[in-house]
């Protein structure tokens, strides 16, 4: 009779263990899904940022050249004005 009771207790323990592992697995799956969604959002934001930087980068160089040209023009005008006033 005790062997019969231990068998049922063992089967009950296996059932509880299976339920417990299934519950943990479901939680892990939900966490992985959330993590995947988060990384997908980060990748999209990173790609958008990269595209913006790529669009702006050549323009920064052009602006720098334009500023240098203006600085040269202003300095030559200032030196010409000083020469004319002297």
Secondary structure, 3 states (H helix, E strand, C coil): CHHHHHHHHHHHHHHHHHHHHHHHHHHHHHHHHHHHHHHHHHHHHHHHHHHHHHHHHHHHHHHHHHHHHHHHHHHHHHHHHHHHHC
